[in-house]
Amino acid sequence: PPAAAPRPFAPRRNKQWQSIRAMSTQMDIGTENFKVVMHPNNVAVVTLDIQGSPVNVIGETLTSELPPIVAKLEANPDVKAIVFISGKKSGFIAGADIAAFGPVAAEGKQAVKGIASGLQAFLTQMEAGKPKIAAISGSALGGGAEFALACHFRIATSPASIGFPEVQLGLLPGGGGTNRLPNLVGVQNALPMLLQGGNKKASAAKKMGLIDHVCEEGQLDVCAITMAGMIANGELKIPKRGEFKGMYKYIEKAIADYDIARNYVFGQAKTQVMKASGGNYPAPLQILETLKKNIKTKSLGKPQGYDLEADVFADLALTPESEGLQAVFFGSTALKKNPFKGAKKVERVGVLGAGLMGAGIAEVSINKGLVAVLKDLNPKGLAVGETNIINSMTKKVKKKKMTAHKKEEVLARLVGVTDEDPFWQAHFGKVDLVIEAVFENLDLKHRIVKQMEEVCKPDCIIATNTSGIPVRKIAEFAQRPENIVGMHYFSPVTAMPLVEIIPHAGTSEEVTATAVAVALKQGKFPVVVKDVAGFFVNRCLGPYIDESMVLAFEMEDYLQMDSAMKKFGFPVGPIALAD
C-alpha cells in the first residue's frame, strides 16, 4: 500500500506486538526440534529449531519428524494457515545436510535419487494443502529455499537472503527447485540463480516475486502470524505463480512455446557457462539441459519434471567433480572454526598505512563491527585511504547492497589519524591489535614494532602484513616477541578471502588464536602456516611460475600453455599470472 495508508498486518504499538505474541497455546503434536503453537486467528506456528546443530538443515531429523506434524495440522479443522519460522539466530534453513551424502552416495544412484524424490514428495504435499507461510530470517539456501518455494507465501526480514548454491557443490537443486523456481519467477530470473549459485537479498528477491513481503528485524513473527491470519480469512490473496507483466510476460511465453526463442535463451546461457567454466563442470550444463527439456515437454511442476530433476541430481552427486567441490566445501567450513585456544576479545584495531592494503584491512574491520584506527604519515596519505573506503561503501549503497544509514553507521567506526596529530598515541593506546601495512623494509618494521610497544597496551598484539620477510626477524628486537605475529592479506583485501596467519617460534598460542579470531571476524579464511620462505601462497606460486618459465623456453608458442591450463580449469594461465 502507499506510504500514507495504514498497514493492517503491522501493528504500530509495542503492546499490540506483545499481545499477538502472547496469545498462543502450545500444541502437543510438536517435538523437541519442531515446536507448534496455535494462535486465536486459526494460525499454527511451527518453530524449526533442530537441537545439537548451529543451523537448521534438511536431513534425517527434518524429513522424519516434520511430515507427521504437517499432516496433523492439515487434518485439524481449527488450523486455517501454517507458519514456519526458525528458532535459530543463524537463519531459516541452511540447506541439505551435505555430510550425510557420503554414505548415501556409496549405495549408488537409486539411493541418492530416492533421497531427492522423498524430499520432492513431502514438498509437493506441502504445496497442495492449507496455506503455508515461510517466515525467513538469515538465509534460506538450497533445500531451505526449496522448502520456502513449496510454501504459498514468503515473508523475509530485510537482511535475509535466499539462494540455490547447489551448483557450487557440483549439483542441481534436487527438491523441486529447478521446477518451482522458474514457475515462480520466470526462466529469465531463474537461470542466473541456478547457474551462478549466488544469493538474493530480500529486497531484490521481492522485486522478482521470490519473496512476497519484507519486514524489519524483530517483527518477523508478528508479521507472519498477522498476514497468515489475513490469508486464512480471505482478507489477503495468495499471489498466483507465473503471473508476469509487460515484455517479460511475452518473452516467458515465447520461451515456453517456441523452439527458436528457447534455443536462443538457453544458447546464450550455455555460452556464458562455457566462458566461465571452460566446460569443466557438468552441473551448470546439466541444469540447462534439464530445465530446457522440462520446458519443451511442458513438464515443469509435474511428476515427470520432478522425476527428471531427481534423476539428474543423482547422476551429478556421483561425479568426481561433485566429490571434489564437496571436499572444498568441507575444507572451507573447517576454516571457519578456530582450532586454537585462548583468543582474547578484540574490539579496536589499529592499522598502520592508509594505502590500498591498509585501507582494505580497515574497511573489512569496520564492516564487521570493529573500530579501526587508520594511521598514515600525513593528511594527504590518510585522505586517500579514507576516500577509498567511502567510495567503496557508496558503491554498495548504489547497488542496494547497503543502506545509506548502514553506511554512516559503519563509517562511524573509522578513526583517521596521522603523525601530525598530537592525539594519535591516545587512540593507539586503546587498541587491542595493530596491523602494520607499510613498505617491505625490515628496518622500518623494526622501528614500528619499537614505537607500538611504547605506545600500545602491554598485551596489544602487533601483526605484520609482510608478504616475504620472516616474522621471526621482525620480532627479533621486540620487548614482547610473544605478541608478534604475521597476518598476510591479499589485494584487494575486500575481495580476496584468504589470510595467512604466521606465528614465529616465540609467538604465544593466545596471540595466534586471537589473530585467527580477528580474521574470522573480518569474514576471511585464515590459514595458519609456518614462518618459512614464501609462507603458503608464494611457496606454491614460486615453483609454479619458475617451471612455467622453463617450459616457455621449450615451447614454440608458450601461450598454448595458458590455453591448456585454462582448459584444465585454472582461471588464468601461468604466463598471464606471471605478467
C-alpha positions as a Python dict, from the first residue, in 0.01 Angstrom:
ca = {
    (1, 'P'): (0, 0, 0),
    (2, 'P'): (107, 367, -34),
    (3, 'A'): (319, 501, 248),
    (4, 'A'): (32, 709, 385),
    (5, 'A'): (-203, 411, 413),
    (6, 'P'): (-215, 209, 737),
    (7, 'R'): (-73, -141, 729),
    (8, 'P'): (-323, -388, 875),
    (9, 'F'): (-51, -651, 920),
    (10, 'A'): (192, -421, 1102),
    (11, 'P'): (54, -313, 1444),
    (12, 'R'): (206, 16, 1543),
    (13, 'R'): (242, -10, 1919),
    (14, 'N'): (469, -244, 2111),
    (15, 'K'): (177, -357, 2330),
    (16, 'Q'): (-2, -484, 2020),
    (17, 'W'): (306, -679, 1913),
    (18, 'Q'): (339, -829, 2259),
    (19, 'S'): (-32, -916, 2263),
    (20, 'I'): (-8, -1112, 1938),
    (21, 'R'): (298, -1298, 2065),
    (22, 'A'): (132, -1375, 2397),
    (23, 'M'): (-198, -1506, 2260),
    (24, 'S'): (-83, -1855, 2177),
    (25, 'T'): (-124, -2204, 2317),
    (26, 'Q'): (121, -2492, 2290),
    (27, 'M'): (5, -2786, 2079),
    (28, 'D'): (108, -3136, 2185),
    (29, 'I'): (188, -3253, 1833),
    (30, 'G'): (535, -3095, 1826),
    (31, 'T'): (874, -3243, 1906),
    (32, 'E'): (1192, -3119, 2070),
    (33, 'N'): (1308, -2996, 1728),
    (34, 'F'): (978, -2859, 1598),
    (35, 'K'): (758, -2678, 1850),
    (36, 'V'): (400, -2597, 1746),
    (37, 'V'): (177, -2324, 1891),
    (38, 'M'): (-177, -2219, 1798),
    (39, 'H'): (-294, -1859, 1775),
    (40, 'P'): (-653, -1734, 1810),
    (41, 'N'): (-665, -1632, 1443),
    (42, 'N'): (-650, -2003, 1346),
    (43, 'V'): (-282, -1984, 1261),
    (44, 'A'): (-43, -2260, 1371),
    (45, 'V'): (322, -2164, 1405),
    (46, 'V'): (590, -2431, 1364),
    (47, 'T'): (928, -2324, 1503),
    (48, 'L'): (1220, -2500, 1334),
    (49, 'D'): (1500, -2549, 1586),
    (50, 'I'): (1696, -2870, 1533),
    (51, 'Q'): (1878, -2944, 1858),
    (52, 'G'): (2253, -3001, 1863),
    (53, 'S'): (2306, -2816, 1535),
    (54, 'P'): (2402, -2449, 1489),
    (55, 'V'): (2179, -2435, 1180),
    (56, 'N'): (1860, -2597, 1058),
    (57, 'V'): (1930, -2844, 777),
    (58, 'I'): (1728, -3071, 550),
    (59, 'G'): (1828, -3408, 688),
    (60, 'E'): (1702, -3715, 870),
    (61, 'T'): (1560, -3516, 1161),
    (62, 'L'): (1351, -3281, 946),
    (63, 'T'): (1234, -3539, 692),
    (64, 'S'): (1127, -3786, 963),
    (65, 'E'): (972, -3553, 1222),
    (66, 'L'): (819, -3265, 1026),
    (67, 'P'): (591, -3451, 776),
    (68, 'P'): (378, -3613, 1052),
    (69, 'I'): (339, -3273, 1220),
    (70, 'V'): (228, -3112, 894),
    (71, 'A'): (-15, -3399, 830),
    (72, 'K'): (-177, -3348, 1173),
    (73, 'L'): (-210, -2975, 1114),
    (74, 'E'): (-367, -3044, 774),
    (75, 'A'): (-623, -3271, 943),
    (76, 'N'): (-706, -3023, 1220),
    (77, 'P'): (-1015, -2822, 1119),
    (78, 'D'): (-922, -2538, 1357),
    (79, 'V'): (-599, -2472, 1166),
    (80, 'K'): (-656, -2244, 866),
    (81, 'A'): (-292, -2149, 791),
    (82, 'I'): (54, -2266, 895),
    (83, 'V'): (363, -2050, 955),
    (84, 'F'): (717, -2195, 950),
    (85, 'I'): (975, -1985, 1133),
    (86, 'S'): (1327, -2055, 1258),
    (87, 'G'): (1416, -2063, 1625),
    (88, 'K'): (1784, -2012, 1542),
    (89, 'K'): (1974, -1685, 1506),
    (90, 'S'): (2169, -1838, 1217),
    (91, 'G'): (1870, -1829, 985),
    (92, 'F'): (1581, -2023, 833),
    (93, 'I'): (1718, -2346, 678),
    (94, 'A'): (2080, -2359, 562),
    (95, 'G'): (2022, -2635, 304),
    (96, 'A'): (2069, -3007, 292),
    (97, 'D'): (2292, -3199, 532),
    (98, 'I'): (2585, -3243, 292),
    (99, 'A'): (2775, -3461, 540),
    (100, 'A'): (2502, -3725, 507),
    (101, 'F'): (2557, -3753, 130),
    (102, 'G'): (2868, -3969, 151),
    (103, 'P'): (2708, -4284, 296),
    (104, 'V'): (2406, -4250, 66),
    (105, 'A'): (2624, -4200, -243),
    (106, 'A'): (2813, -4517, -153),
    (107, 'E'): (2487, -4709, -200),
    (108, 'G'): (2457, -4595, -563),
    (109, 'K'): (2238, -4384, -788),
    (110, 'Q'): (1899, -4519, -683),
    (111, 'A'): (1968, -4446, -316),
    (112, 'V'): (2060, -4086, -398),
    (113, 'K'): (1760, -4046, -626),
    (114, 'G'): (1539, -4184, -350),
    (115, 'I'): (1653, -3906, -114),
    (116, 'A'): (1569, -3638, -372),
    (117, 'S'): (1236, -3799, -463),
    (118, 'G'): (1139, -3828, -96),
    (119, 'L'): (1201, -3458, -36),
    (120, 'Q'): (1010, -3372, -354),
    (121, 'A'): (711, -3578, -237),
    (122, 'F'): (698, -3404, 101),
    (123, 'L'): (727, -3056, -52),
    (124, 'T'): (459, -3139, -310),
    (125, 'Q'): (224, -3238, -25),
    (126, 'M'): (309, -2911, 149),
    (127, 'E'): (225, -2718, -166),
    (128, 'A'): (-108, -2894, -212),
    (129, 'G'): (-252, -2836, 135),
    (130, 'K'): (-355, -2545, 352),
    (131, 'P'): (-189, -2204, 309),
    (132, 'K'): (167, -2215, 437),
    (133, 'I'): (384, -1915, 509),
    (134, 'A'): (764, -1925, 522),
    (135, 'A'): (895, -1661, 766),
    (136, 'I'): (1257, -1621, 660),
    (137, 'S'): (1534, -1473, 872),
    (138, 'G'): (1904, -1505, 794),
    (139, 'S'): (1949, -1738, 498),
    (140, 'A'): (1725, -1984, 316),
    (141, 'L'): (1968, -2177, 98),
    (142, 'G'): (1946, -2483, -123),
    (143, 'G'): (1694, -2720, 31),
    (144, 'G'): (1588, -2434, 261),
    (145, 'A'): (1500, -2222, -41),
    (146, 'E'): (1315, -2519, -194),
    (147, 'F'): (1120, -2557, 132),
    (148, 'A'): (1026, -2188, 113),
    (149, 'L'): (918, -2225, -252),
    (150, 'A'): (680, -2505, -152),
    (151, 'C'): (506, -2259, 81),
    (152, 'H'): (233, -2038, -59),
    (153, 'F'): (361, -1707, 82),
    (154, 'R'): (711, -1595, 177),
    (155, 'I'): (795, -1319, 424),
    (156, 'A'): (1156, -1219, 493),
    (157, 'T'): (1340, -973, 713),
    (158, 'S'): (1526, -702, 521),
    (159, 'P'): (1875, -852, 581),
    (160, 'A'): (1761, -1204, 486),
    (161, 'S'): (1877, -1379, 169),
    (162, 'I'): (1762, -1671, -42),
    (163, 'G'): (1958, -1873, -295),
    (164, 'F'): (2045, -2200, -464),
    (165, 'P'): (2417, -2275, -413),
    (166, 'E'): (2392, -2640, -529),
    (167, 'V'): (2586, -2570, -850),
    (168, 'Q'): (2886, -2477, -632),
    (169, 'L'): (2875, -2834, -500),
    (170, 'G'): (2851, -2984, -848),
    (171, 'L'): (2477, -3047, -809),
    (172, 'L'): (2142, -2907, -912),
    (173, 'P'): (1854, -2837, -671),
    (174, 'G'): (1701, -3182, -619),
    (175, 'G'): (1398, -3099, -405),
    (176, 'G'): (1194, -2941, -683),
    (177, 'G'): (1400, -2622, -723),
    (178, 'T'): (1451, -2643, -1099),
    (179, 'N'): (1072, -2681, -1135),
    (180, 'R'): (929, -2434, -882),
    (181, 'L'): (1181, -2151, -926),
    (182, 'P'): (1119, -2089, -1300),
    (183, 'N'): (746, -2136, -1246),
    (184, 'L'): (753, -1866, -979),
    (185, 'V'): (995, -1605, -1114),
    (186, 'G'): (1034, -1700, -1481),
    (187, 'V'): (1316, -1864, -1672),
    (188, 'Q'): (1499, -1535, -1724),
    (189, 'N'): (1532, -1474, -1349),
    (190, 'A'): (1579, -1840, -1258),
    (191, 'L'): (1875, -1917, -1485),
    (192, 'P'): (2130, -1682, -1318),
    (193, 'M'): (2030, -1806, -972),
    (194, 'L'): (2060, -2172, -1068),
    (195, 'L'): (2379, -2137, -1275),
    (196, 'Q'): (2577, -1899, -1054),
    (197, 'G'): (2469, -2015, -709),
    (198, 'G'): (2454, -1664, -565),
    (199, 'N'): (2207, -1533, -306),
    (200, 'K'): (1938, -1271, -347),
    (201, 'K'): (1879, -1022, -69),
    (202, 'A'): (1518, -987, 41),
    (203, 'S'): (1456, -658, -143),
    (204, 'A'): (1591, -794, -473),
    (205, 'A'): (1405, -1123, -424),
    (206, 'K'): (1080, -932, -371),
    (207, 'K'): (1120, -743, -697),
    (208, 'M'): (1134, -1070, -891),
    (209, 'G'): (846, -1226, -697),
    (210, 'L'): (1057, -1472, -500),
    (211, 'I'): (961, -1301, -172),
    (212, 'D'): (610, -1161, -116),
    (213, 'H'): (671, -926, 175),
    (214, 'V'): (973, -775, 352),
    (215, 'C'): (956, -671, 718),
    (216, 'E'): (1201, -532, 970),
    (217, 'E'): (1404, -749, 1204),
    (218, 'G'): (1226, -818, 1531),
    (219, 'Q'): (886, -805, 1362),
    (220, 'L'): (902, -1125, 1158),
    (221, 'D'): (691, -1346, 1384),
    (222, 'V'): (412, -1091, 1428),
    (223, 'C'): (415, -1000, 1059),
    (224, 'A'): (391, -1366, 960),
    (225, 'I'): (117, -1451, 1211),
    (226, 'T'): (-89, -1144, 1118),
    (227, 'M'): (-58, -1195, 743),
    (228, 'A'): (-124, -1568, 777),
    (229, 'G'): (-448, -1480, 958),
    (230, 'M'): (-542, -1243, 678),
    (231, 'I'): (-480, -1518, 424),
    (232, 'A'): (-686, -1761, 632),
    (233, 'N'): (-991, -1532, 642),
    (234, 'G'): (-962, -1426, 278),
    (235, 'E'): (-853, -1070, 351),
    (236, 'L'): (-521, -1123, 172),
    (237, 'K'): (-492, -1314, -156),
    (238, 'I'): (-206, -1552, -227),
    (239, 'P'): (-22, -1442, -542),
    (240, 'K'): (-55, -1681, -832),
    (241, 'R'): (261, -1842, -962),
    (242, 'G'): (386, -1737, -1302),
    (243, 'E'): (180, -1420, -1341),
    (244, 'F'): (426, -1193, -1521),
    (245, 'K'): (379, -846, -1664),
    (246, 'G'): (485, -642, -1966),
    (247, 'M'): (754, -757, -2206),
    (248, 'Y'): (881, -1010, -1950),
    (249, 'K'): (549, -1195, -1984),
    (250, 'Y'): (578, -1221, -2363),
    (251, 'I'): (940, -1339, -2351),
    (252, 'E'): (849, -1609, -2097),
    (253, 'K'): (563, -1724, -2319),
    (254, 'A'): (796, -1736, -2619),
    (255, 'I'): (1049, -1946, -2423),
    (256, 'A'): (771, -2186, -2324),
    (257, 'D'): (606, -2218, -2665),
    (258, 'Y'): (866, -2164, -2937),
    (259, 'D'): (1184, -2359, -3004),
    (260, 'I'): (1358, -2062, -3164),
    (261, 'A'): (1315, -1842, -2856),
    (262, 'R'): (1401, -2125, -2616),
    (263, 'N'): (1710, -2224, -2814),
    (264, 'Y'): (1831, -1865, -2824),
    (265, 'V'): (1793, -1804, -2448),
    (266, 'F'): (1949, -2135, -2350),
    (267, 'G'): (2219, -2097, -2616),
    (268, 'Q'): (2322, -1762, -2470),
    (269, 'A'): (2324, -1909, -2120),
    (270, 'K'): (2541, -2200, -2235),
    (271, 'T'): (2788, -1962, -2397),
    (272, 'Q'): (2827, -1779, -2067),
    (273, 'V'): (2867, -2107, -1879),
    (274, 'M'): (3139, -2227, -2116),
    (275, 'K'): (3319, -1894, -2092),
    (276, 'A'): (3315, -1906, -1712),
    (277, 'S'): (3392, -2276, -1660),
    (278, 'G'): (3552, -2398, -1981),
    (279, 'G'): (3310, -2688, -1968),
    (280, 'N'): (3499, -2845, -1676),
    (281, 'Y'): (3193, -2867, -1453),
    (282, 'P'): (2898, -3082, -1559),
    (283, 'A'): (2643, -2931, -1316),
    (284, 'P'): (2565, -2600, -1493),
    (285, 'L'): (2536, -2775, -1829),
    (286, 'Q'): (2304, -3036, -1680),
    (287, 'I'): (2094, -2764, -1517),
    (288, 'L'): (2047, -2606, -1861),
    (289, 'E'): (1959, -2936, -2027),
    (290, 'T'): (1718, -3042, -1751),
    (291, 'L'): (1533, -2713, -1743),
    (292, 'K'): (1520, -2686, -2122),
    (293, 'K'): (1383, -3038, -2159),
    (294, 'N'): (1117, -2986, -1893),
    (295, 'I'): (1004, -2662, -2057),
    (296, 'K'): (988, -2821, -2402),
    (297, 'T'): (782, -3116, -2277),
    (298, 'K'): (558, -2892, -2060),
    (299, 'S'): (674, -3090, -1755),
    (300, 'L'): (764, -2811, -1513),
    (301, 'G'): (593, -2874, -1180),
    (302, 'K'): (460, -3211, -1297),
    (303, 'P'): (561, -3563, -1188),
    (304, 'Q'): (779, -3620, -1496),
    (305, 'G'): (954, -3287, -1435),
    (306, 'Y'): (1034, -3375, -1077),
    (307, 'D'): (1146, -3724, -1177),
    (308, 'L'): (1393, -3589, -1434),
    (309, 'E'): (1530, -3346, -1177),
    (310, 'A'): (1581, -3625, -919),
    (311, 'D'): (1746, -3848, -1182),
    (312, 'V'): (1995, -3581, -1292),
    (313, 'F'): (2060, -3488, -928),
    (314, 'A'): (2159, -3850, -858),
    (315, 'D'): (2386, -3861, -1163),
    (316, 'L'): (2564, -3540, -1062),
    (317, 'A'): (2603, -3649, -699),
    (318, 'L'): (2819, -3941, -813),
    (319, 'T'): (3056, -3739, -1034),
    (320, 'P'): (3419, -3677, -928),
    (321, 'E'): (3358, -3305, -984),
    (322, 'S'): (3086, -3301, -719),
    (323, 'E'): (3301, -3505, -483),
    (324, 'G'): (3584, -3255, -526),
    (325, 'L'): (3361, -2949, -479),
    (326, 'Q'): (3210, -3102, -168),
    (327, 'A'): (3562, -3151, -33),
    (328, 'V'): (3625, -2779, -95),
    (329, 'F'): (3303, -2702, 91),
    (330, 'F'): (3403, -2911, 392),
    (331, 'G'): (3752, -2760, 390),
    (332, 'S'): (3612, -2407, 375),
    (333, 'T'): (3372, -2487, 657),
    (334, 'A'): (3657, -2621, 870),
    (335, 'L'): (3849, -2297, 816),
    (336, 'K'): (3563, -2106, 978),
    (337, 'K'): (3641, -2270, 1312),
    (338, 'N'): (3926, -2153, 1531),
    (339, 'P'): (4140, -2456, 1632),
    (340, 'F'): (4346, -2250, 1878),
    (341, 'K'): (4257, -2177, 2239),
    (342, 'G'): (4273, -1861, 2444),
    (343, 'A'): (4171, -1594, 2190),
    (344, 'K'): (4119, -1262, 2363),
    (345, 'K'): (3838, -1023, 2278),
    (346, 'V'): (3930, -762, 2016),
    (347, 'E'): (3713, -453, 1977),
    (348, 'R'): (3956, -195, 1840),
    (349, 'V'): (4213, -248, 1567),
    (350, 'G'): (4493, -11, 1469),
    (351, 'V'): (4604, -11, 1104),
    (352, 'L'): (4935, 148, 1004),
    (353, 'G'): (4943, 271, 646),
    (354, 'A'): (4640, 405, 455),
    (355, 'G'): (4737, 270, 115),
    (356, 'L'): (4524, 18, -74),
    (357, 'M'): (4620, -265, 160),
    (358, 'G'): (4581, -71, 484),
    (359, 'A'): (4253, 90, 377),
    (360, 'G'): (4123, -251, 274),
    (361, 'I'): (4211, -401, 613),
    (362, 'A'): (4039, -111, 789),
    (363, 'E'): (3729, -148, 569),
    (364, 'V'): (3678, -519, 632),
    (365, 'S'): (3725, -448, 1003),
    (366, 'I'): (3464, -173, 1037),
    (367, 'N'): (3225, -369, 813),
    (368, 'K'): (3219, -642, 1078),
    (369, 'G'): (3170, -423, 1383),
    (370, 'L'): (3529, -348, 1484),
    (371, 'V'): (3657, 4, 1545),
    (372, 'A'): (3954, 73, 1316),
    (373, 'V'): (4209, 346, 1385),
    (374, 'L'): (4372, 413, 1046),
    (375, 'K'): (4706, 597, 1061),
    (376, 'D'): (4925, 742, 790),
    (377, 'L'): (5222, 978, 782),
    (378, 'N'): (5030, 1289, 675),
    (379, 'P'): (4675, 1411, 599),
    (380, 'K'): (4720, 1363, 225),
    (381, 'G'): (4803, 994, 261),
    (382, 'L'): (4521, 942, 513),
    (383, 'A'): (4269, 1117, 287),
    (384, 'V'): (4347, 873, 4),
    (385, 'G'): (4270, 574, 226),
    (386, 'E'): (3956, 727, 376),
    (387, 'T'): (3829, 825, 31),
    (388, 'N'): (3881, 471, -97),
    (389, 'I'): (3674, 332, 192),
    (390, 'I'): (3396, 591, 146),
    (391, 'N'): (3382, 530, -230),
    (392, 'S'): (3365, 154, -177),
    (393, 'M'): (3065, 190, 54),
    (394, 'T'): (2896, 447, -170),
    (395, 'K'): (2906, 189, -450),
    (396, 'K'): (2739, -64, -219),
    (397, 'V'): (2462, 185, -145),
    (398, 'K'): (2409, 249, -518),
    (399, 'K'): (2391, -125, -580),
    (400, 'K'): (2141, -168, -292),
    (401, 'K'): (2388, -385, -101),
    (402, 'M'): (2391, -139, 188),
    (403, 'T'): (2152, 128, 311),
    (404, 'A'): (2267, 489, 345),
    (405, 'H'): (2201, 466, 718),
    (406, 'K'): (2413, 150, 745),
    (407, 'K'): (2693, 321, 554),
    (408, 'E'): (2705, 607, 808),
    (409, 'E'): (2687, 361, 1095),
    (410, 'V'): (2985, 164, 959),
    (411, 'L'): (3192, 474, 875),
    (412, 'A'): (3140, 599, 1232),
    (413, 'R'): (3368, 313, 1341),
    (414, 'L'): (3657, 451, 1132),
    (415, 'V'): (3902, 683, 1311),
    (416, 'G'): (4165, 852, 1097),
    (417, 'V'): (4490, 986, 1248),
    (418, 'T'): (4832, 1098, 1123),
    (419, 'D'): (5179, 1152, 1265),
    (420, 'E'): (5092, 1523, 1276),
    (421, 'D'): (4805, 1467, 1519),
    (422, 'P'): (4911, 1507, 1884),
    (423, 'F'): (4640, 1261, 1996),
    (424, 'W'): (4724, 961, 1776),
    (425, 'Q'): (4908, 791, 2062),
    (426, 'A'): (4597, 811, 2280),
    (427, 'H'): (4395, 630, 2014),
    (428, 'F'): (4657, 358, 1968),
    (429, 'G'): (4685, 322, 2343),
    (430, 'K'): (4332, 177, 2339),
    (431, 'V'): (4364, -74, 2052),
    (432, 'D'): (4381, -449, 2112),
    (433, 'L'): (4559, -532, 1787),
    (434, 'V'): (4782, -337, 1549),
    (435, 'I'): (4824, -447, 1186),
    (436, 'E'): (5107, -276, 1003),
    (437, 'A'): (5075, -249, 625),
    (438, 'V'): (5383, -44, 537),
    (439, 'F'): (5665, -96, 288),
    (440, 'E'): (5862, -422, 291),
    (441, 'N'): (6161, -279, 473),
    (442, 'L'): (6297, -463, 777),
    (443, 'D'): (6444, -153, 945),
    (444, 'L'): (6110, 29, 906),
    (445, 'K'): (5922, -264, 1055),
    (446, 'H'): (6167, -278, 1350),
    (447, 'R'): (6102, 92, 1418),
    (448, 'I'): (5726, 34, 1404),
    (449, 'V'): (5744, -256, 1650),
    (450, 'K'): (5950, -45, 1889),
    (451, 'Q'): (5711, 251, 1861),
    (452, 'M'): (5397, 38, 1905),
    (453, 'E'): (5539, -139, 2211),
    (454, 'E'): (5597, 204, 2366),
    (455, 'V'): (5252, 343, 2279),
    (456, 'C'): (5016, 44, 2299),
    (457, 'K'): (4895, -166, 2593),
    (458, 'P'): (5138, -437, 2715),
    (459, 'D'): (4907, -712, 2587),
    (460, 'C'): (4843, -546, 2250),
    (461, 'I'): (4916, -779, 1958),
    (462, 'I'): (5136, -642, 1680),
    (463, 'A'): (5069, -809, 1345),
    (464, 'T'): (5273, -761, 1034),
    (465, 'N'): (5125, -778, 684),
    (466, 'T'): (5460, -879, 538),
    (467, 'S'): (5447, -1093, 227),
    (468, 'G'): (5803, -1221, 247),
    (469, 'I'): (6012, -1101, 543),
    (470, 'P'): (6044, -1374, 808),
    (471, 'V'): (5826, -1284, 1105),
    (472, 'R'): (6098, -1402, 1345),
    (473, 'K'): (6328, -1129, 1205),
    (474, 'I'): (6060, -862, 1254),
    (475, 'A'): (6022, -979, 1616),
    (476, 'E'): (6399, -1003, 1666),
    (477, 'F'): (6438, -690, 1881),
    (478, 'A'): (6087, -680, 2030),
    (479, 'Q'): (6045, -646, 2405),
    (480, 'R'): (5743, -877, 2387),
    (481, 'P'): (5814, -1112, 2093),
    (482, 'E'): (5532, -1343, 2204),
    (483, 'N'): (5288, -1069, 2088),
    (484, 'I'): (5427, -1054, 1733),
    (485, 'V'): (5251, -1248, 1456),
    (486, 'G'): (5213, -1233, 1080),
    (487, 'M'): (4874, -1155, 920),
    (488, 'H'): (4925, -1152, 545),
    (489, 'Y'): (4624, -1025, 348),
    (490, 'F'): (4588, -1033, -30),
    (491, 'S'): (4490, -746, -256),
    (492, 'P'): (4221, -628, -296),
    (493, 'V'): (4150, -706, 69),
    (494, 'T'): (3776, -653, 36),
    (495, 'A'): (3753, -924, -233),
    (496, 'M'): (4025, -1179, -153),
    (497, 'P'): (3914, -1424, 120),
    (498, 'L'): (4248, -1574, 226),
    (499, 'V'): (4463, -1451, 517),
    (500, 'E'): (4789, -1621, 610),
    (501, 'I'): (4843, -1630, 987),
    (502, 'I'): (5216, -1671, 1052),
    (503, 'P'): (5331, -1729, 1410),
    (504, 'H'): (5707, -1737, 1463),
    (505, 'A'): (5864, -1980, 1709),
    (506, 'G'): (5810, -1742, 2001),
    (507, 'T'): (5450, -1639, 1928),
    (508, 'S'): (5214, -1744, 2206),
    (509, 'E'): (4915, -1966, 2125),
    (510, 'E'): (4681, -1699, 2263),
    (511, 'V'): (4816, -1448, 2010),
    (512, 'T'): (4779, -1698, 1725),
    (513, 'A'): (4425, -1777, 1841),
    (514, 'T'): (4339, -1406, 1853),
    (515, 'A'): (4479, -1341, 1504),
    (516, 'V'): (4269, -1629, 1367),
    (517, 'A'): (3961, -1499, 1552),
    (518, 'V'): (4004, -1148, 1408),
    (519, 'A'): (4045, -1283, 1055),
    (520, 'L'): (3727, -1488, 1100),
    (521, 'K'): (3550, -1179, 1237),
    (522, 'Q'): (3655, -994, 920),
    (523, 'G'): (3490, -1265, 711),
    (524, 'K'): (3818, -1420, 592),
    (525, 'F'): (3953, -1773, 561),
    (526, 'P'): (4260, -1783, 788),
    (527, 'V'): (4530, -2040, 716),
    (528, 'V'): (4795, -2085, 986),
    (529, 'V'): (5136, -2152, 830),
    (530, 'K'): (5496, -2186, 939),
    (531, 'D'): (5733, -1891, 933),
    (532, 'V'): (5919, -2020, 627),
    (533, 'A'): (6016, -1866, 293),
    (534, 'G'): (5706, -1784, 88),
    (535, 'F'): (5470, -1881, 371),
    (536, 'F'): (5193, -2077, 194),
    (537, 'V'): (5075, -1896, -120),
    (538, 'N'): (5409, -1776, -251),
    (539, 'R'): (5569, -2109, -159),
    (540, 'C'): (5326, -2268, -406),
    (541, 'L'): (5330, -1985, -657),
    (542, 'G'): (5707, -1952, -689),
    (543, 'P'): (5781, -2305, -819),
    (544, 'Y'): (5471, -2288, -1039),
    (545, 'I'): (5593, -1971, -1212),
    (546, 'D'): (5954, -2099, -1230),
    (547, 'E'): (5854, -2422, -1404),
    (548, 'S'): (5626, -2227, -1638),
    (549, 'M'): (5920, -2009, -1745),
    (550, 'V'): (6131, -2318, -1810),
    (551, 'L'): (5854, -2463, -2027),
    (552, 'A'): (5808, -2131, -2207),
    (553, 'F'): (6164, -2152, -2341),
    (554, 'E'): (6100, -2508, -2460),
    (555, 'M'): (5775, -2430, -2647),
    (556, 'E'): (5727, -2281, -2990),
    (557, 'D'): (5415, -2097, -2876),
    (558, 'Y'): (5422, -2053, -2500),
    (559, 'L'): (5069, -1908, -2495),
    (560, 'Q'): (4945, -2262, -2563),
    (561, 'M'): (5041, -2327, -2203),
    (562, 'D'): (4788, -2067, -2087),
    (563, 'S'): (4519, -2220, -2308),
    (564, 'A'): (4590, -2571, -2176),
    (565, 'M'): (4582, -2462, -1812),
    (566, 'K'): (4259, -2265, -1858),
    (567, 'K'): (4103, -2562, -2033),
    (568, 'F'): (4210, -2778, -1739),
    (569, 'G'): (4023, -2544, -1504),
    (570, 'F'): (4261, -2269, -1389),
    (571, 'P'): (4106, -1917, -1402),
    (572, 'V'): (4417, -1778, -1575),
    (573, 'G'): (4726, -1933, -1727),
    (574, 'P'): (5077, -1912, -1575),
    (575, 'I'): (5207, -1667, -1838),
    (576, 'A'): (4924, -1422, -1772),
    (577, 'L'): (4976, -1473, -1399),
    (578, 'A'): (5348, -1404, -1430),
    (579, 'D'): (5272, -1085, -1624),
}
